[in-house]
Amino acid sequence: MSQCPVCDADLTLGDDILKGELLECDDCGTELEITSVDPVKVDAAPAAEEDWGQ
């Protein structure tokens, strides 16, 4: 079982998680990213930057 790095809520993760997968914390709504699967590590997802075609 992993915990949200923002609010420490328990996260329920399936057995088929993949590195780079995005999910949302049910408690605080923070977008999270799976950064490692063995051992499982979850961090806040980086904010997506707008691409204005530059």
Buried (B, 14 or more C-beta within 10 A) or exposed (E): EBEBBBEEEEBEBEEEBEEEBEBEBEEEEBBBBBBEBEEBEBEBBEEEEEEEEE
